Protein backbone atom coordinates (compact mmCIF):
# COMPACT_ATOMS: atom_id res chain seq x y z
CA UNK A 1 0.00 0.00 0.00
CA UNK A 2 1.34 3.41 -0.96
CA UNK A 3 1.34 5.98 1.83
CA UNK A 4 3.26 9.23 2.11
CA UNK A 5 5.21 7.71 5.01
CA UNK A 6 6.63 5.15 2.56
CA UNK A 7 7.64 7.77 0.00
CA UNK A 8 10.57 10.12 -0.39
CA UNK A 9 9.75 13.58 -1.74
CA UNK A 10 12.07 14.56 -4.58
CA UNK A 11 12.99 17.89 -6.17
CA UNK A 12 11.65 17.43 -9.69
CA UNK A 13 9.33 19.20 -12.10
CA UNK A 14 8.01 15.79 -13.16
CA UNK A 15 7.94 13.62 -10.02
CA UNK A 16 6.57 14.51 -6.59
CA UNK A 17 7.74 11.47 -4.59
CA UNK A 18 9.09 7.94 -4.97
CA UNK A 19 9.11 4.82 -2.86
CA UNK A 20 10.56 1.34 -3.12
CA UNK A 21 9.69 -2.07 -1.71
CA UNK A 22 12.81 -4.23 -1.63
CA UNK A 23 10.74 -7.39 -1.09
CA UNK A 24 8.61 -7.01 -4.22
CA UNK A 25 11.01 -4.71 -6.15
CA UNK A 26 8.11 -2.34 -6.81
CA UNK A 27 8.99 1.28 -7.50
CA UNK A 28 6.13 3.62 -6.57
CA UNK A 29 6.12 6.99 -8.33
CA UNK A 30 3.80 9.89 -7.56
CA UNK A 31 3.96 12.31 -10.46
CA UNK A 32 3.34 16.04 -10.04
CA UNK A 33 0.14 15.55 -12.05
CA UNK A 34 -1.21 13.44 -9.18
CA UNK A 35 -0.96 10.20 -11.13
CA UNK A 36 0.56 7.27 -9.28
CA UNK A 37 2.38 4.55 -11.19
CA UNK A 38 4.00 1.36 -9.96
CA UNK A 39 6.94 -0.09 -11.86
CA UNK A 40 7.56 -3.82 -11.31
CA UNK A 41 10.81 -5.74 -10.82
CA UNK A 42 13.03 -2.67 -10.56
CA UNK A 43 16.43 -3.64 -9.10
CA UNK A 44 17.36 -1.86 -5.89
CA UNK A 45 20.48 -0.36 -7.48
CA UNK A 46 18.28 1.34 -10.11
CA UNK A 47 16.12 2.82 -7.33
CA UNK A 48 19.25 4.12 -5.58
CA UNK A 49 20.54 5.61 -8.83
CA UNK A 50 17.16 7.33 -9.28
CA UNK A 51 17.34 8.82 -5.78
CA UNK A 52 20.86 10.10 -6.42
CA UNK A 53 20.34 11.33 -9.97
CA UNK A 54 20.77 14.99 -10.91
CA UNK A 55 17.43 14.92 -12.69
CA UNK A 56 14.79 12.49 -11.47
CA UNK A 57 12.60 13.17 -14.50
CA UNK A 58 15.38 12.53 -17.00
CA UNK A 59 16.40 9.36 -15.17
CA UNK A 60 12.78 8.17 -15.24
CA UNK A 61 12.53 8.82 -18.98
CA UNK A 62 15.88 7.22 -19.84
CA UNK A 63 15.89 4.25 -17.46
CA UNK A 64 12.46 3.38 -16.05
CA UNK A 65 9.46 4.47 -18.13
CA UNK A 66 8.93 1.91 -20.90
CA UNK A 67 11.72 -0.28 -19.46
CA UNK A 68 9.78 -1.95 -16.65
CA UNK A 69 6.26 -3.33 -16.46
CA UNK A 70 4.08 -0.54 -15.16
CA UNK A 71 0.55 0.14 -14.07
CA UNK A 72 -1.39 3.18 -12.99
CA UNK A 73 -3.06 2.96 -9.59
CA UNK A 74 -5.47 5.89 -9.82
PDB file with one MODEL, atoms N, CA, C and O in Angstrom:
MODEL        1
ATOM      1  N   UNK A   1       0.835  -1.186   0.000  1.00  0.00           N
ATOM      2  CA  UNK A   1       0.000   0.000   0.000  1.00  0.00           C
ATOM      3  C   UNK A   1       0.880   1.248   0.000  1.00  0.00           C
ATOM      4  O   UNK A   1       1.835   1.343   0.771  1.00  0.00           O
ATOM      5  N   UNK A   2       0.558   2.185  -0.852  1.00  0.00           N
ATOM      6  CA  UNK A   2       1.335   3.408  -0.964  1.00  0.00           C
ATOM      7  C   UNK A   2       0.802   4.440   0.027  1.00  0.00           C
ATOM      8  O   UNK A   2      -0.371   4.813  -0.017  1.00  0.00           O
ATOM      9  N   UNK A   3       1.675   4.891   0.914  1.00  0.00           N
ATOM     10  CA  UNK A   3       1.339   5.981   1.825  1.00  0.00           C
ATOM     11  C   UNK A   3       2.480   6.989   1.778  1.00  0.00           C
ATOM     12  O   UNK A   3       3.599   6.639   1.402  1.00  0.00           O
ATOM     13  N   UNK A   4       2.215   8.206   2.146  1.00  0.00           N
ATOM     14  CA  UNK A   4       3.260   9.234   2.113  1.00  0.00           C
ATOM     15  C   UNK A   4       4.410   8.886   3.049  1.00  0.00           C
ATOM     16  O   UNK A   4       5.538   9.326   2.826  1.00  0.00           O
ATOM     17  N   UNK A   5       4.145   8.104   4.094  1.00  0.00           N
ATOM     18  CA  UNK A   5       5.209   7.706   5.012  1.00  0.00           C
ATOM     19  C   UNK A   5       6.214   6.787   4.325  1.00  0.00           C
ATOM     20  O   UNK A   5       7.373   6.718   4.733  1.00  0.00           O
ATOM     21  N   UNK A   6       5.774   6.080   3.280  1.00  0.00           N
ATOM     22  CA  UNK A   6       6.635   5.151   2.556  1.00  0.00           C
ATOM     23  C   UNK A   6       7.348   5.812   1.387  1.00  0.00           C
ATOM     24  O   UNK A   6       8.116   5.156   0.682  1.00  0.00           O
ATOM     25  N   UNK A   7       7.108   7.088   1.172  1.00  0.00           N
ATOM     26  CA  UNK A   7       7.642   7.770  -0.002  1.00  0.00           C
ATOM     27  C   UNK A   7       8.678   8.820   0.383  1.00  0.00           C
ATOM     28  O   UNK A   7       8.658   9.372   1.483  1.00  0.00           O
ATOM     29  N   UNK A   8       9.574   9.075  -0.550  1.00  0.00           N
ATOM     30  CA  UNK A   8      10.575  10.125  -0.391  1.00  0.00           C
ATOM     31  C   UNK A   8      10.248  11.240  -1.374  1.00  0.00           C
ATOM     32  O   UNK A   8      10.209  11.014  -2.584  1.00  0.00           O
ATOM     33  N   UNK A   9      10.015  12.437  -0.861  1.00  0.00           N
ATOM     34  CA  UNK A   9       9.748  13.576  -1.740  1.00  0.00           C
ATOM     35  C   UNK A   9      11.036  13.926  -2.469  1.00  0.00           C
ATOM     36  O   UNK A   9      12.117  13.932  -1.880  1.00  0.00           O
ATOM     37  N   UNK A  10      10.905  14.219  -3.764  1.00  0.00           N
ATOM     38  CA  UNK A  10      12.071  14.564  -4.576  1.00  0.00           C
ATOM     39  C   UNK A  10      11.891  15.949  -5.187  1.00  0.00           C
ATOM     40  O   UNK A  10      10.771  16.437  -5.333  1.00  0.00           O
ATOM     41  N   UNK A  11      13.004  16.567  -5.539  1.00  0.00           N
ATOM     42  CA  UNK A  11      12.992  17.886  -6.170  1.00  0.00           C
ATOM     43  C   UNK A  11      12.980  17.681  -7.675  1.00  0.00           C
ATOM     44  O   UNK A  11      14.029  17.491  -8.290  1.00  0.00           O
ATOM     45  N   UNK A  12      11.796  17.719  -8.266  1.00  0.00           N
ATOM     46  CA  UNK A  12      11.653  17.428  -9.687  1.00  0.00           C
ATOM     47  C   UNK A  12      10.425  18.144 -10.228  1.00  0.00           C
ATOM     48  O   UNK A  12       9.424  18.290  -9.526  1.00  0.00           O
ATOM     49  N   UNK A  13      10.503  18.587 -11.465  1.00  0.00           N
ATOM     50  CA  UNK A  13       9.333  19.198 -12.096  1.00  0.00           C
ATOM     51  C   UNK A  13       8.372  18.139 -12.624  1.00  0.00           C
ATOM     52  O   UNK A  13       7.251  18.455 -13.023  1.00  0.00           O
ATOM     53  N   UNK A  14       8.813  16.884 -12.626  1.00  0.00           N
ATOM     54  CA  UNK A  14       8.005  15.788 -13.161  1.00  0.00           C
ATOM     55  C   UNK A  14       7.463  14.859 -12.070  1.00  0.00           C
ATOM     56  O   UNK A  14       6.335  14.376 -12.164  1.00  0.00           O
ATOM     57  N   UNK A  15       8.266  14.615 -11.042  1.00  0.00           N
ATOM     58  CA  UNK A  15       7.944  13.619 -10.018  1.00  0.00           C
ATOM     59  C   UNK A  15       7.836  14.298  -8.659  1.00  0.00           C
ATOM     60  O   UNK A  15       8.690  15.099  -8.280  1.00  0.00           O
ATOM     61  N   UNK A  16       6.767  13.965  -7.928  1.00  0.00           N
ATOM     62  CA  UNK A  16       6.572  14.511  -6.587  1.00  0.00           C
ATOM     63  C   UNK A  16       7.311  13.683  -5.535  1.00  0.00           C
ATOM     64  O   UNK A  16       8.016  14.228  -4.685  1.00  0.00           O
ATOM     65  N   UNK A  17       7.139  12.343  -5.604  1.00  0.00           N
ATOM     66  CA  UNK A  17       7.739  11.468  -4.591  1.00  0.00           C
ATOM     67  C   UNK A  17       7.909  10.065  -5.158  1.00  0.00           C
ATOM     68  O   UNK A  17       7.221   9.663  -6.096  1.00  0.00           O
ATOM     69  N   UNK A  18       8.855   9.325  -4.555  1.00  0.00           N
ATOM     70  CA  UNK A  18       9.088   7.941  -4.966  1.00  0.00           C
ATOM     71  C   UNK A  18       9.240   7.060  -3.734  1.00  0.00           C
ATOM     72  O   UNK A  18       9.629   7.519  -2.660  1.00  0.00           O
ATOM     73  N   UNK A  19       8.927   5.795  -3.918  1.00  0.00           N
ATOM     74  CA  UNK A  19       9.105   4.815  -2.861  1.00  0.00           C
ATOM     75  C   UNK A  19       9.529   3.497  -3.462  1.00  0.00           C
ATOM     76  O   UNK A  19       9.378   3.274  -4.664  1.00  0.00           O
ATOM     77  N   UNK A  20      10.061   2.619  -2.625  1.00  0.00           N
ATOM     78  CA  UNK A  20      10.563   1.345  -3.124  1.00  0.00           C
ATOM     79  C   UNK A  20      10.322   0.261  -2.091  1.00  0.00           C
ATOM     80  O   UNK A  20      10.540   0.464  -0.896  1.00  0.00           O
ATOM     81  N   UNK A  21       9.872  -0.893  -2.562  1.00  0.00           N
ATOM     82  CA  UNK A  21       9.690  -2.068  -1.707  1.00  0.00           C
ATOM     83  C   UNK A  21      10.734  -3.094  -2.123  1.00  0.00           C
ATOM     84  O   UNK A  21      10.638  -3.677  -3.203  1.00  0.00           O
ATOM     85  N   UNK A  22      11.723  -3.314  -1.276  1.00  0.00           N
ATOM     86  CA  UNK A  22      12.814  -4.227  -1.627  1.00  0.00           C
ATOM     87  C   UNK A  22      12.366  -5.681  -1.676  1.00  0.00           C
ATOM     88  O   UNK A  22      13.039  -6.505  -2.294  1.00  0.00           O
ATOM     89  N   UNK A  23      11.252  -6.015  -1.044  1.00  0.00           N
ATOM     90  CA  UNK A  23      10.741  -7.391  -1.092  1.00  0.00           C
ATOM     91  C   UNK A  23      10.101  -7.708  -2.437  1.00  0.00           C
ATOM     92  O   UNK A  23      10.323  -8.781  -2.997  1.00  0.00           O
ATOM     93  N   UNK A  24       9.312  -6.779  -2.950  1.00  0.00           N
ATOM     94  CA  UNK A  24       8.613  -7.009  -4.221  1.00  0.00           C
ATOM     95  C   UNK A  24       9.322  -6.374  -5.410  1.00  0.00           C
ATOM     96  O   UNK A  24       9.007  -6.673  -6.562  1.00  0.00           O
ATOM     97  N   UNK A  25      10.292  -5.486  -5.122  1.00  0.00           N
ATOM     98  CA  UNK A  25      11.011  -4.714  -6.147  1.00  0.00           C
ATOM     99  C   UNK A  25      10.075  -3.777  -6.914  1.00  0.00           C
ATOM    100  O   UNK A  25      10.292  -3.482  -8.090  1.00  0.00           O
ATOM    101  N   UNK A  26       9.033  -3.318  -6.221  1.00  0.00           N
ATOM    102  CA  UNK A  26       8.110  -2.344  -6.808  1.00  0.00           C
ATOM    103  C   UNK A  26       8.627  -0.933  -6.550  1.00  0.00           C
ATOM    104  O   UNK A  26       8.992  -0.586  -5.427  1.00  0.00           O
ATOM    105  N   UNK A  27       8.652  -0.134  -7.601  1.00  0.00           N
ATOM    106  CA  UNK A  27       8.992   1.279  -7.499  1.00  0.00           C
ATOM    107  C   UNK A  27       7.698   2.067  -7.623  1.00  0.00           C
ATOM    108  O   UNK A  27       7.024   2.000  -8.651  1.00  0.00           O
ATOM    109  N   UNK A  28       7.348   2.809  -6.585  1.00  0.00           N
ATOM    110  CA  UNK A  28       6.135   3.623  -6.569  1.00  0.00           C
ATOM    111  C   UNK A  28       6.514   5.055  -6.920  1.00  0.00           C
ATOM    112  O   UNK A  28       7.430   5.626  -6.328  1.00  0.00           O
ATOM    113  N   UNK A  29       5.808   5.630  -7.883  1.00  0.00           N
ATOM    114  CA  UNK A  29       6.122   6.986  -8.326  1.00  0.00           C
ATOM    115  C   UNK A  29       4.850   7.828  -8.316  1.00  0.00           C
ATOM    116  O   UNK A  29       3.865   7.495  -8.975  1.00  0.00           O
ATOM    117  N   UNK A  30       4.886   8.915  -7.566  1.00  0.00           N
ATOM    118  CA  UNK A  30       3.800   9.889  -7.560  1.00  0.00           C
ATOM    119  C   UNK A  30       4.267  11.058  -8.425  1.00  0.00           C
ATOM    120  O   UNK A  30       5.208  11.771  -8.077  1.00  0.00           O
ATOM    121  N   UNK A  31       3.597  11.236  -9.548  1.00  0.00           N
ATOM    122  CA  UNK A  31       3.960  12.315 -10.458  1.00  0.00           C
ATOM    123  C   UNK A  31       3.323  13.623  -9.994  1.00  0.00           C
ATOM    124  O   UNK A  31       2.335  13.607  -9.259  1.00  0.00           O
ATOM    125  N   UNK A  32       3.876  14.734 -10.414  1.00  0.00           N
ATOM    126  CA  UNK A  32       3.338  16.043 -10.036  1.00  0.00           C
ATOM    127  C   UNK A  32       1.924  16.262 -10.558  1.00  0.00           C
ATOM    128  O   UNK A  32       1.218  17.146 -10.073  1.00  0.00           O
ATOM    129  N   UNK A  33       1.506  15.480 -11.529  1.00  0.00           N
ATOM    130  CA  UNK A  33       0.136  15.553 -12.046  1.00  0.00           C
ATOM    131  C   UNK A  33      -0.864  14.923 -11.087  1.00  0.00           C
ATOM    132  O   UNK A  33      -2.072  15.110 -11.229  1.00  0.00           O
ATOM    133  N   UNK A  34      -0.350  14.167 -10.099  1.00  0.00           N
ATOM    134  CA  UNK A  34      -1.206  13.437  -9.175  1.00  0.00           C
ATOM    135  C   UNK A  34      -1.341  11.973  -9.533  1.00  0.00           C
ATOM    136  O   UNK A  34      -1.835  11.180  -8.732  1.00  0.00           O
ATOM    137  N   UNK A  35      -0.908  11.605 -10.728  1.00  0.00           N
ATOM    138  CA  UNK A  35      -0.961  10.197 -11.130  1.00  0.00           C
ATOM    139  C   UNK A  35       0.065   9.388 -10.351  1.00  0.00           C
ATOM    140  O   UNK A  35       1.175   9.848 -10.084  1.00  0.00           O
ATOM    141  N   UNK A  36      -0.331   8.175  -9.996  1.00  0.00           N
ATOM    142  CA  UNK A  36       0.560   7.269  -9.278  1.00  0.00           C
ATOM    143  C   UNK A  36       0.766   6.028 -10.133  1.00  0.00           C
ATOM    144  O   UNK A  36      -0.194   5.374 -10.541  1.00  0.00           O
ATOM    145  N   UNK A  37       2.020   5.713 -10.398  1.00  0.00           N
ATOM    146  CA  UNK A  37       2.383   4.547 -11.188  1.00  0.00           C
ATOM    147  C   UNK A  37       3.278   3.642 -10.364  1.00  0.00           C
ATOM    148  O   UNK A  37       4.083   4.106  -9.556  1.00  0.00           O
ATOM    149  N   UNK A  38       3.126   2.345 -10.580  1.00  0.00           N
ATOM    150  CA  UNK A  38       4.002   1.361  -9.961  1.00  0.00           C
ATOM    151  C   UNK A  38       4.758   0.651 -11.069  1.00  0.00           C
ATOM    152  O   UNK A  38       4.168   0.177 -12.040  1.00  0.00           O
ATOM    153  N   UNK A  39       6.062   0.585 -10.910  1.00  0.00           N
ATOM    154  CA  UNK A  39       6.942  -0.094 -11.860  1.00  0.00           C
ATOM    155  C   UNK A  39       7.436  -1.364 -11.186  1.00  0.00           C
ATOM    156  O   UNK A  39       7.953  -1.325 -10.069  1.00  0.00           O
ATOM    157  N   UNK A  40       7.272  -2.496 -11.875  1.00  0.00           N
ATOM    158  CA  UNK A  40       7.558  -3.815 -11.308  1.00  0.00           C
ATOM    159  C   UNK A  40       8.981  -4.277 -11.598  1.00  0.00           C
ATOM    160  O   UNK A  40       9.573  -3.938 -12.622  1.00  0.00           O
ATOM    161  N   UNK A  41       9.510  -5.066 -10.654  1.00  0.00           N
ATOM    162  CA  UNK A  41      10.810  -5.741 -10.817  1.00  0.00           C
ATOM    163  C   UNK A  41      11.958  -4.779 -11.090  1.00  0.00           C
ATOM    164  O   UNK A  41      12.841  -5.070 -11.897  1.00  0.00           O
ATOM    165  N   UNK A  42      11.944  -3.646 -10.424  1.00  0.00           N
ATOM    166  CA  UNK A  42      13.028  -2.671 -10.560  1.00  0.00           C
ATOM    167  C   UNK A  42      14.128  -3.046  -9.559  1.00  0.00           C
ATOM    168  O   UNK A  42      13.865  -3.106  -8.358  1.00  0.00           O
ATOM    169  N   UNK A  43      15.342  -3.295 -10.028  1.00  0.00           N
ATOM    170  CA  UNK A  43      16.433  -3.635  -9.104  1.00  0.00           C
ATOM    171  C   UNK A  43      16.704  -2.494  -8.117  1.00  0.00           C
ATOM    172  O   UNK A  43      16.534  -1.320  -8.444  1.00  0.00           O
ATOM    173  N   UNK A  44      17.122  -2.857  -6.925  1.00  0.00           N
ATOM    174  CA  UNK A  44      17.360  -1.855  -5.892  1.00  0.00           C
ATOM    175  C   UNK A  44      18.436  -0.848  -6.308  1.00  0.00           C
ATOM    176  O   UNK A  44      18.351   0.327  -5.952  1.00  0.00           O
ATOM    177  N   UNK A  45      19.440  -1.294  -7.054  1.00  0.00           N
ATOM    178  CA  UNK A  45      20.482  -0.355  -7.479  1.00  0.00           C
ATOM    179  C   UNK A  45      19.918   0.713  -8.428  1.00  0.00           C
ATOM    180  O   UNK A  45      20.397   1.847  -8.429  1.00  0.00           O
ATOM    181  N   UNK A  46      18.913   0.363  -9.226  1.00  0.00           N
ATOM    182  CA  UNK A  46      18.283   1.344 -10.115  1.00  0.00           C
ATOM    183  C   UNK A  46      17.511   2.370  -9.276  1.00  0.00           C
ATOM    184  O   UNK A  46      17.544   3.566  -9.567  1.00  0.00           O
ATOM    185  N   UNK A  47      16.823   1.900  -8.244  1.00  0.00           N
ATOM    186  CA  UNK A  47      16.125   2.815  -7.335  1.00  0.00           C
ATOM    187  C   UNK A  47      17.113   3.786  -6.683  1.00  0.00           C
ATOM    188  O   UNK A  47      16.850   4.986  -6.606  1.00  0.00           O
ATOM    189  N   UNK A  48      18.244   3.266  -6.218  1.00  0.00           N
ATOM    190  CA  UNK A  48      19.248   4.123  -5.579  1.00  0.00           C
ATOM    191  C   UNK A  48      19.826   5.131  -6.572  1.00  0.00           C
ATOM    192  O   UNK A  48      20.064   6.287  -6.221  1.00  0.00           O
ATOM    193  N   UNK A  49      20.050   4.693  -7.801  1.00  0.00           N
ATOM    194  CA  UNK A  49      20.537   5.613  -8.834  1.00  0.00           C
ATOM    195  C   UNK A  49      19.509   6.715  -9.095  1.00  0.00           C
ATOM    196  O   UNK A  49      19.868   7.875  -9.294  1.00  0.00           O
ATOM    197  N   UNK A  50      18.235   6.342  -9.092  1.00  0.00           N
ATOM    198  CA  UNK A  50      17.164   7.327  -9.276  1.00  0.00           C
ATOM    199  C   UNK A  50      17.197   8.364  -8.160  1.00  0.00           C
ATOM    200  O   UNK A  50      17.132   9.566  -8.421  1.00  0.00           O
ATOM    201  N   UNK A  51      17.296   7.901  -6.921  1.00  0.00           N
ATOM    202  CA  UNK A  51      17.341   8.818  -5.778  1.00  0.00           C
ATOM    203  C   UNK A  51      18.516   9.781  -5.863  1.00  0.00           C
ATOM    204  O   UNK A  51      18.406  10.939  -5.459  1.00  0.00           O
ATOM    205  N   UNK A  52      19.633   9.306  -6.383  1.00  0.00           N
ATOM    206  CA  UNK A  52      20.857  10.105  -6.417  1.00  0.00           C
ATOM    207  C   UNK A  52      21.086  10.833  -7.736  1.00  0.00           C
ATOM    208  O   UNK A  52      22.112  11.491  -7.912  1.00  0.00           O
ATOM    209  N   UNK A  53      20.149  10.722  -8.653  1.00  0.00           N
ATOM    210  CA  UNK A  53      20.345  11.331  -9.969  1.00  0.00           C
ATOM    211  C   UNK A  53      20.207  12.851  -9.901  1.00  0.00           C
ATOM    212  O   UNK A  53      19.509  13.388  -9.041  1.00  0.00           O
ATOM    213  N   UNK A  54      20.879  13.522 -10.814  1.00  0.00           N
ATOM    214  CA  UNK A  54      20.774  14.985 -10.907  1.00  0.00           C
ATOM    215  C   UNK A  54      19.376  15.406 -11.308  1.00  0.00           C
ATOM    216  O   UNK A  54      18.851  16.408 -10.824  1.00  0.00           O
ATOM    217  N   UNK A  55      18.777  14.628 -12.202  1.00  0.00           N
ATOM    218  CA  UNK A  55      17.429  14.921 -12.686  1.00  0.00           C
ATOM    219  C   UNK A  55      16.585  13.655 -12.598  1.00  0.00           C
ATOM    220  O   UNK A  55      16.767  12.714 -13.371  1.00  0.00           O
ATOM    221  N   UNK A  56      15.666  13.651 -11.650  1.00  0.00           N
ATOM    222  CA  UNK A  56      14.793  12.486 -11.467  1.00  0.00           C
ATOM    223  C   UNK A  56      13.957  12.247 -12.720  1.00  0.00           C
ATOM    224  O   UNK A  56      13.796  11.104 -13.147  1.00  0.00           O
ATOM    225  N   UNK A  57      13.427  13.310 -13.309  1.00  0.00           N
ATOM    226  CA  UNK A  57      12.598  13.172 -14.504  1.00  0.00           C
ATOM    227  C   UNK A  57      13.361  12.574 -15.671  1.00  0.00           C
ATOM    228  O   UNK A  57      12.861  11.676 -16.347  1.00  0.00           O
ATOM    229  N   UNK A  58      14.562  13.063 -15.911  1.00  0.00           N
ATOM    230  CA  UNK A  58      15.381  12.530 -17.001  1.00  0.00           C
ATOM    231  C   UNK A  58      15.738  11.077 -16.746  1.00  0.00           C
ATOM    232  O   UNK A  58      15.705  10.260 -17.666  1.00  0.00           O
ATOM    233  N   UNK A  59      16.080  10.745 -15.508  1.00  0.00           N
ATOM    234  CA  UNK A  59      16.399   9.359 -15.174  1.00  0.00           C
ATOM    235  C   UNK A  59      15.186   8.469 -15.414  1.00  0.00           C
ATOM    236  O   UNK A  59      15.311   7.373 -15.960  1.00  0.00           O
ATOM    237  N   UNK A  60      14.005   8.945 -15.003  1.00  0.00           N
ATOM    238  CA  UNK A  60      12.781   8.174 -15.235  1.00  0.00           C
ATOM    239  C   UNK A  60      12.592   7.914 -16.727  1.00  0.00           C
ATOM    240  O   UNK A  60      12.316   6.785 -17.133  1.00  0.00           O
ATOM    241  N   UNK A  61      12.739   8.952 -17.536  1.00  0.00           N
ATOM    242  CA  UNK A  61      12.528   8.818 -18.983  1.00  0.00           C
ATOM    243  C   UNK A  61      13.559   7.901 -19.638  1.00  0.00           C
ATOM    244  O   UNK A  61      13.222   7.133 -20.539  1.00  0.00           O
ATOM    245  N   UNK A  62      14.801   7.975 -19.194  1.00  0.00           N
ATOM    246  CA  UNK A  62      15.878   7.219 -19.837  1.00  0.00           C
ATOM    247  C   UNK A  62      16.082   5.816 -19.301  1.00  0.00           C
ATOM    248  O   UNK A  62      16.703   4.988 -19.967  1.00  0.00           O
ATOM    249  N   UNK A  63      15.560   5.525 -18.089  1.00  0.00           N
ATOM    250  CA  UNK A  63      15.893   4.254 -17.457  1.00  0.00           C
ATOM    251  C   UNK A  63      14.723   3.465 -16.875  1.00  0.00           C
ATOM    252  O   UNK A  63      14.882   2.287 -16.553  1.00  0.00           O
ATOM    253  N   UNK A  64      13.560   4.082 -16.732  1.00  0.00           N
ATOM    254  CA  UNK A  64      12.462   3.383 -16.049  1.00  0.00           C
ATOM    255  C   UNK A  64      11.198   3.323 -16.896  1.00  0.00           C
ATOM    256  O   UNK A  64      10.684   2.235 -17.155  1.00  0.00           O
ATOM    257  N   UNK A  65      10.690   4.462 -17.330  1.00  0.00           N
ATOM    258  CA  UNK A  65       9.462   4.473 -18.129  1.00  0.00           C
ATOM    259  C   UNK A  65       9.715   3.708 -19.422  1.00  0.00           C
ATOM    260  O   UNK A  65      10.691   3.964 -20.126  1.00  0.00           O
ATOM    261  N   UNK A  66       8.842   2.784 -19.721  1.00  0.00           N
ATOM    262  CA  UNK A  66       8.925   1.906 -20.902  1.00  0.00           C
ATOM    263  C   UNK A  66       9.997   0.825 -20.787  1.00  0.00           C
ATOM    264  O   UNK A  66      10.177   0.043 -21.720  1.00  0.00           O
ATOM    265  N   UNK A  67      10.713   0.764 -19.661  1.00  0.00           N
ATOM    266  CA  UNK A  67      11.724  -0.275 -19.464  1.00  0.00           C
ATOM    267  C   UNK A  67      11.260  -1.351 -18.487  1.00  0.00           C
ATOM    268  O   UNK A  67      11.764  -2.475 -18.509  1.00  0.00           O
ATOM    269  N   UNK A  68      10.304  -1.007 -17.635  1.00  0.00           N
ATOM    270  CA  UNK A  68       9.781  -1.950 -16.648  1.00  0.00           C
ATOM    271  C   UNK A  68       8.268  -2.019 -16.789  1.00  0.00           C
ATOM    272  O   UNK A  68       7.621  -1.056 -17.202  1.00  0.00           O
ATOM    273  N   UNK A  69       7.718  -3.176 -16.438  1.00  0.00           N
ATOM    274  CA  UNK A  69       6.265  -3.330 -16.462  1.00  0.00           C
ATOM    275  C   UNK A  69       5.678  -2.311 -15.497  1.00  0.00           C
ATOM    276  O   UNK A  69       6.165  -2.146 -14.378  1.00  0.00           O
ATOM    277  N   UNK A  70       4.631  -1.632 -15.939  1.00  0.00           N
ATOM    278  CA  UNK A  70       4.080  -0.539 -15.156  1.00  0.00           C
ATOM    279  C   UNK A  70       2.561  -0.590 -15.138  1.00  0.00           C
ATOM    280  O   UNK A  70       1.926  -1.104 -16.058  1.00  0.00           O
ATOM    281  N   UNK A  71       2.000  -0.050 -14.080  1.00  0.00           N
ATOM    282  CA  UNK A  71       0.554   0.144 -14.075  1.00  0.00           C
ATOM    283  C   UNK A  71       0.193   1.357 -13.230  1.00  0.00           C
ATOM    284  O   UNK A  71       0.857   1.696 -12.251  1.00  0.00           O
ATOM    285  N   UNK A  72      -0.884   1.987 -13.655  1.00  0.00           N
ATOM    286  CA  UNK A  72      -1.389   3.185 -12.989  1.00  0.00           C
ATOM    287  C   UNK A  72      -2.347   2.758 -11.892  1.00  0.00           C
ATOM    288  O   UNK A  72      -3.189   1.885 -12.103  1.00  0.00           O
ATOM    289  N   UNK A  73      -2.223   3.373 -10.716  1.00  0.00           N
ATOM    290  CA  UNK A  73      -3.059   2.964  -9.590  1.00  0.00           C
ATOM    291  C   UNK A  73      -4.262   3.861  -9.369  1.00  0.00           C
ATOM    292  O   UNK A  73      -5.143   3.517  -8.580  1.00  0.00           O
ATOM    293  N   UNK A  74      -4.324   4.995 -10.037  1.00  0.00           N
ATOM    294  CA  UNK A  74      -5.469   5.890  -9.824  1.00  0.00           C
ATOM    295  C   UNK A  74      -6.022   6.384 -11.137  1.00  0.00           C
ATOM    296  O   UNK A  74      -6.987   7.147 -11.153  1.00  0.00           O
TER     297      UNK A  74
ENDMDL
END
